[in-house]
Amino acid sequence: MTAHDALPRVVLTRFALAEATLSLRALGNAGGFSGASLWQVHGATESWCLRAWPAERTILSLEQMHRWLADLEGARLPFIPRLRRTPQGGTWVQEGGRFWEVTTWLPGVADFQQTPTPERLRLACRALAQVHQCWQTAQILPGPCPAVQRRLEVLRNWESRLQSAWTPSHLALTSSPFSPWIERAWPRLFPAVQEDLALLAPWKERAVPLQPCLCDVWHDHLLFVGNELTGLIDYGAMKIDHVAVDLARMLGSLIEDEEHAWRIGLTAYRAVRPLTADEETLARLLDRGNSVVGILTWLHRLLVEQRRYPDEHAVARRLAVLVSRLERRSSKVHICTPVQQGGTMIRVPF
């Protein structure tokens, strides 16, 4: 046993996984940026995923996430990881100043280097609809869409910063692999921010159905073996929101702006769970804004907070995708947004 394995093995004993035959493979953050650390744990008959959550993860948020995961386990969805419990019945332990959990290891790989086949796309959308359907029984009153509120806040903050002639410092842009992408995005940001503010404004106070949502379901979190969806993983970003936020995140990462593929995905989703025309509109609207808000979020991390990441090339790759979508964005798109007029909700195309 290496010193690097010592703490994870202590954690595993608390989950009654202490066999000498267990092997650990450190995965780091598995390509993510959440600050979590992951290990693949091989036993004699089963494999597990050991996760150490970032230090800022709270007990309340972890317990809420585990309750929602338990709801999915109860629905017996085969692509959902199962939480392992301690002998005392808990689903997490605390060691080394962090919270830890163990879930079943799901087979398959994420196919993020090419557009998914129609069958994979259908399976992913059906799976998402099944998850949403399971969670829609939560007794949560309708209210303004939190995803819209979050985006408006980011856009307004950056509108003020851009209007003040704030520019990235030369120091922040020198010799970093993500610098060329920041430079390409910069002249396009202000008009895009203003456009998205206008598109989202009618949704600011509109009450919509709310329920638990994944809020970060994208191609890296969908595992396939052949055309079979074998895993929908990573629930760290879960919160109360509208289902459109998950559709926007998943379809935007899988198929970007391919209209035919969007129709395939939405049709598959509707085959499991109803989706109104306004909910589809909101999903498309949120997807349209994801590239801008994503770029602004990275600019805040890199240039305002001056965070440093071990793999700057991974950051550059993430920015490349976002900036490329922003560059392809047209000011004329088939999106309708609701506007109140004379007591009647109408739909205005942009």
C-alpha positions as CSV (number, residue, x, y, z in Angstrom):
1,M,0.0,0.0,0.0
2,T,1.4,3.4,-1.0
3,A,1.1,6.6,1.1
4,H,-1.2,7.9,-1.6
5,D,-3.6,5.0,-1.1
6,A,-3.6,5.2,2.7
7,L,-6.5,7.6,3.3
8,P,-8.7,6.1,0.5
9,R,-8.2,2.6,2.1
10,V,-9.2,4.0,5.5
11,V,-12.3,5.3,3.9
12,L,-13.1,2.0,2.3
13,T,-12.9,0.2,5.6
14,R,-15.6,2.4,6.9
15,F,-17.8,1.2,3.9
16,A,-16.9,-2.4,4.8
17,L,-14.6,-2.7,1.8
18,A,-11.3,-3.7,3.5
19,E,-10.3,-6.9,1.6
20,A,-6.6,-7.2,1.0
21,T,-7.4,-8.1,-2.6
22,L,-8.9,-4.7,-3.4
23,S,-7.0,-2.7,-5.9
24,L,-7.2,1.1,-6.3
25,R,-6.6,3.2,-9.4
26,A,-6.4,6.9,-8.9
27,L,-8.4,8.9,-11.5
28,G,-7.6,12.4,-10.3
29,N,-10.6,14.6,-11.2
30,A,-11.4,12.4,-14.2
31,G,-11.2,15.4,-16.5
32,G,-13.6,17.6,-14.5
33,F,-13.1,20.9,-12.8
34,S,-15.2,20.4,-9.6
35,G,-12.3,19.7,-7.3
36,A,-13.5,16.2,-6.6
37,S,-11.0,13.2,-6.5
38,L,-11.9,9.8,-7.8
39,W,-10.6,6.2,-7.6
40,Q,-11.7,3.1,-9.3
41,V,-11.9,0.2,-6.8
42,H,-11.7,-3.4,-8.0
43,G,-12.9,-6.2,-5.7
44,A,-13.2,-9.9,-6.3
45,T,-16.7,-9.7,-7.8
46,E,-17.6,-6.0,-8.1
47,S,-16.0,-2.6,-8.8
48,W,-16.8,0.7,-7.1
49,C,-16.2,4.4,-7.6
50,L,-14.7,6.1,-4.6
51,R,-15.2,9.9,-4.5
52,A,-13.8,12.6,-2.3
53,W,-15.9,15.7,-2.6
54,P,-14.3,19.1,-2.6
55,A,-13.8,20.7,0.9
56,E,-16.6,23.2,0.3
57,R,-19.3,20.5,-0.1
58,T,-21.7,20.8,2.8
59,I,-23.4,18.0,4.7
60,L,-26.8,19.4,3.8
61,S,-26.1,19.4,0.1
62,L,-24.6,16.0,0.1
63,E,-27.5,14.5,2.1
64,Q,-30.0,16.1,-0.3
65,M,-28.2,14.7,-3.3
66,H,-28.1,11.3,-1.8
67,R,-31.9,11.4,-1.1
68,W,-32.5,12.2,-4.7
69,L,-30.2,9.4,-5.8
70,A,-32.1,7.0,-3.5
71,D,-35.3,8.0,-5.4
72,L,-33.6,6.9,-8.7
73,E,-32.4,3.7,-7.1
74,G,-35.9,2.9,-6.0
75,A,-37.1,3.3,-9.7
76,R,-34.5,0.6,-10.6
77,L,-33.1,2.5,-13.5
78,P,-30.1,0.4,-14.7
79,F,-27.9,3.3,-15.7
80,I,-27.9,4.9,-12.3
81,P,-25.0,4.3,-9.9
82,R,-26.0,2.8,-6.5
83,L,-24.7,4.2,-3.3
84,R,-22.9,1.8,-1.0
85,R,-23.9,2.1,2.7
86,T,-21.7,1.9,5.8
87,P,-22.5,-0.9,8.3
88,Q,-24.4,1.9,10.3
89,G,-26.6,2.7,7.2
90,G,-24.9,6.0,6.2
91,T,-24.1,6.9,2.6
92,W,-21.1,9.1,3.3
93,V,-18.2,9.4,5.7
94,Q,-15.9,12.2,6.7
95,E,-12.1,11.7,6.6
96,G,-9.2,14.0,6.1
97,G,-11.4,17.1,6.1
98,R,-13.6,15.9,3.2
99,F,-16.8,14.0,2.6
100,W,-16.5,10.6,0.8
101,E,-19.0,8.3,-0.9
102,V,-18.8,5.0,-2.7
103,T,-21.0,4.1,-5.7
104,T,-21.2,1.1,-8.0
105,W,-18.8,1.4,-11.0
106,L,-20.8,1.5,-14.2
107,P,-19.3,0.1,-17.4
108,G,-18.9,2.0,-20.6
109,V,-17.1,5.0,-22.0
110,A,-18.2,8.5,-22.8
111,D,-18.3,9.2,-26.6
112,F,-17.4,12.9,-26.8
113,Q,-15.3,12.9,-29.9
114,Q,-18.1,12.6,-32.5
115,T,-21.8,13.3,-32.8
116,P,-23.7,10.4,-31.2
117,T,-25.6,8.0,-33.4
118,P,-29.4,8.6,-33.6
119,E,-29.9,5.5,-31.4
120,R,-27.5,6.7,-28.7
121,L,-29.2,10.1,-28.8
122,R,-32.6,8.6,-28.3
123,L,-31.4,6.5,-25.4
124,A,-29.8,9.5,-23.7
125,C,-32.9,11.5,-24.0
126,R,-35.2,8.7,-22.8
127,A,-32.9,8.2,-19.8
128,L,-33.1,11.9,-19.0
129,A,-36.8,11.8,-19.3
130,Q,-37.0,8.8,-16.9
131,V,-34.9,10.6,-14.4
132,H,-37.1,13.7,-14.6
133,Q,-40.2,11.7,-14.4
134,C,-39.0,10.0,-11.2
135,W,-38.3,13.4,-9.6
136,Q,-41.3,15.3,-10.7
137,T,-43.3,13.9,-7.7
138,A,-41.4,16.2,-5.4
139,Q,-43.8,18.7,-3.8
140,I,-42.2,21.9,-5.0
141,L,-44.3,25.0,-5.9
142,P,-43.8,26.6,-9.3
143,G,-41.6,29.7,-9.5
144,P,-39.2,31.6,-11.7
145,C,-36.7,29.4,-13.4
146,P,-33.5,29.4,-11.4
147,A,-31.4,28.7,-14.5
148,V,-32.7,31.9,-16.0
149,Q,-32.0,33.8,-12.8
150,R,-28.4,32.5,-12.7
151,R,-27.8,33.5,-16.3
152,L,-29.3,36.9,-15.9
153,E,-27.0,37.6,-12.9
154,V,-23.9,36.5,-14.8
155,L,-24.9,38.5,-17.9
156,R,-25.7,41.7,-15.9
157,N,-22.4,41.6,-14.0
158,W,-20.5,41.2,-17.2
159,E,-22.5,43.9,-19.0
160,S,-21.4,46.3,-16.4
161,R,-17.8,45.2,-16.6
162,L,-17.8,45.4,-20.4
163,Q,-19.4,48.8,-20.4
164,S,-16.7,50.1,-18.0
165,A,-14.1,49.3,-20.7
166,W,-12.6,46.5,-18.5
167,T,-10.2,44.4,-20.5
168,P,-8.2,41.3,-19.8
169,S,-4.8,42.0,-18.4
170,H,-1.8,41.4,-20.6
171,L,-0.3,39.2,-17.9
172,A,-3.3,36.9,-17.8
173,L,-3.2,36.4,-21.6
174,T,0.5,35.7,-22.1
175,S,1.7,32.3,-23.1
176,S,-1.4,30.5,-21.8
177,P,-3.0,27.8,-24.1
178,F,-6.4,29.4,-23.5
179,S,-5.3,32.9,-24.5
180,P,-6.1,32.7,-28.2
181,W,-9.7,31.6,-27.4
182,I,-10.2,34.5,-25.0
183,E,-8.9,36.9,-27.7
184,R,-11.3,35.4,-30.3
185,A,-14.2,35.6,-28.0
186,W,-13.6,39.1,-26.6
187,P,-15.0,41.3,-29.5
188,R,-18.1,39.1,-29.7
189,L,-19.0,39.1,-26.0
190,F,-20.7,42.5,-25.5
191,P,-23.3,42.2,-28.3
192,A,-23.9,38.6,-27.3
193,V,-24.5,39.6,-23.7
194,Q,-27.0,42.3,-24.7
195,E,-28.8,39.9,-27.0
196,D,-29.1,37.2,-24.4
197,L,-30.3,39.7,-21.8
198,A,-33.1,40.7,-24.1
199,L,-34.1,37.1,-24.8
200,L,-34.1,36.0,-21.2
201,A,-35.9,39.1,-19.8
202,P,-39.5,37.9,-20.5
203,W,-38.7,34.7,-18.5
204,K,-37.4,36.5,-15.5
205,E,-40.5,36.3,-13.4
206,R,-42.5,33.7,-15.2
207,A,-43.5,30.8,-13.0
208,V,-42.6,27.4,-14.3
209,P,-42.7,23.9,-12.8
210,L,-39.7,23.2,-10.6
211,Q,-38.2,19.9,-9.5
212,P,-34.8,18.3,-8.8
213,C,-32.5,18.5,-11.9
214,L,-29.0,17.3,-12.7
215,C,-27.9,20.8,-14.0
216,D,-24.6,19.4,-15.4
217,V,-25.5,16.5,-17.6
218,W,-23.3,16.5,-20.7
219,H,-21.5,14.1,-23.0
220,D,-18.7,13.2,-20.4
221,H,-21.4,12.0,-18.0
222,L,-23.1,9.6,-20.5
223,L,-21.5,6.1,-20.7
224,F,-22.2,3.7,-23.6
225,V,-21.3,0.1,-24.5
226,G,-22.1,-0.1,-28.2
227,N,-25.5,1.6,-28.5
228,E,-26.5,0.7,-25.0
229,L,-26.6,3.5,-22.4
230,T,-24.9,2.0,-19.4
231,G,-24.3,5.0,-17.2
232,L,-25.6,8.5,-16.3
233,I,-23.0,9.7,-13.8
234,D,-21.9,12.6,-11.7
235,Y,-24.7,14.2,-9.6
236,G,-22.6,16.9,-7.9
237,A,-24.3,19.9,-9.5
238,M,-27.9,18.8,-8.7
239,K,-30.4,21.5,-7.6
240,I,-34.0,22.5,-7.9
241,D,-34.6,23.9,-11.4
242,H,-36.7,23.4,-14.5
243,V,-36.1,20.3,-16.7
244,A,-35.2,22.6,-19.6
245,V,-31.8,23.3,-18.0
246,D,-30.9,19.6,-18.4
247,L,-32.2,19.3,-21.9
248,A,-30.2,22.4,-22.9
249,R,-27.0,21.2,-21.3
250,M,-27.2,17.6,-22.6
251,L,-28.4,18.3,-26.2
252,G,-26.1,21.3,-26.5
253,S,-23.0,19.2,-25.6
254,L,-24.0,16.2,-27.7
255,I,-25.3,17.8,-30.9
256,E,-24.8,21.6,-30.6
257,D,-26.9,23.3,-33.3
258,E,-28.0,20.3,-35.4
259,E,-31.7,20.9,-35.8
260,H,-32.5,17.5,-37.1
261,A,-30.8,15.8,-34.2
262,W,-32.6,18.2,-31.7
263,R,-35.9,17.0,-33.2
264,I,-34.8,13.3,-32.7
265,G,-33.8,14.0,-29.1
266,L,-36.9,15.9,-28.1
267,T,-39.2,13.3,-29.8
268,A,-37.5,10.6,-27.8
269,Y,-37.8,12.6,-24.6
270,R,-41.5,13.2,-25.2
271,A,-42.1,9.5,-25.7
272,V,-41.4,9.1,-21.9
273,R,-42.4,12.4,-20.4
274,P,-44.6,15.2,-21.7
275,L,-42.8,18.4,-22.9
276,T,-44.8,21.5,-23.7
277,A,-43.9,23.8,-26.6
278,D,-42.9,26.5,-24.0
279,E,-40.6,24.0,-22.2
280,E,-38.9,23.2,-25.5
281,T,-38.6,27.0,-26.2
282,L,-37.0,27.5,-22.8
283,A,-34.6,24.6,-23.5
284,R,-33.5,26.0,-26.8
285,L,-33.1,29.5,-25.3
286,L,-31.0,28.2,-22.4
287,D,-28.8,26.2,-24.8
288,R,-28.3,29.3,-27.0
289,G,-27.0,31.2,-24.0
290,N,-24.9,28.4,-22.6
291,S,-21.9,29.3,-24.8
292,V,-21.9,32.9,-23.7
293,V,-22.4,32.2,-20.0
294,G,-19.9,29.4,-20.1
295,I,-17.2,31.7,-21.6
296,L,-18.0,34.4,-19.0
297,T,-17.8,31.9,-16.2
298,W,-14.4,30.8,-17.4
299,L,-13.3,34.4,-17.8
300,H,-14.3,35.1,-14.2
301,R,-12.4,32.1,-12.9
302,L,-9.3,32.8,-15.0
303,L,-9.1,36.6,-15.1
304,V,-11.0,37.9,-12.1
305,E,-10.4,35.2,-9.5
306,Q,-7.1,34.3,-11.2
307,R,-7.6,30.6,-10.5
308,R,-4.9,28.2,-11.7
309,Y,-5.6,24.7,-13.1
310,P,-3.2,21.8,-13.3
311,D,-4.2,21.1,-16.9
312,E,-4.5,24.4,-18.7
313,H,-4.8,22.6,-22.0
314,A,-8.0,21.0,-20.7
315,V,-9.3,24.5,-20.0
316,A,-8.3,25.6,-23.4
317,R,-10.2,22.7,-25.0
318,R,-13.3,23.6,-23.0
319,L,-13.1,27.2,-24.1
320,A,-12.5,26.2,-27.7
321,V,-15.9,24.4,-27.8
322,L,-17.7,27.4,-26.3
323,V,-16.0,30.0,-28.4
324,S,-16.6,28.0,-31.6
325,R,-20.3,27.8,-30.8
326,L,-20.4,31.6,-30.1
327,E,-18.7,32.3,-33.4
328,R,-21.3,30.2,-35.3
329,R,-24.2,31.8,-33.5
330,S,-26.4,33.8,-35.8
331,S,-28.5,36.8,-34.7
332,K,-31.4,35.2,-36.6
333,V,-32.5,32.0,-34.9
334,H,-35.8,30.2,-34.6
335,I,-36.5,30.9,-30.9
336,C,-39.7,32.3,-29.5
337,T,-40.0,34.0,-26.2
338,P,-43.2,34.6,-24.2
339,V,-44.3,38.2,-23.8
340,Q,-47.3,39.4,-21.8
341,Q,-49.6,41.5,-23.8
342,G,-53.1,42.6,-22.7
343,G,-53.3,39.7,-20.2
344,T,-52.5,37.1,-22.8
345,M,-49.2,35.3,-23.3
346,I,-48.0,35.5,-26.8
347,R,-44.8,34.2,-28.5
348,V,-42.5,36.6,-30.2
349,P,-39.8,35.1,-32.6
350,F,-36.2,36.3,-32.5
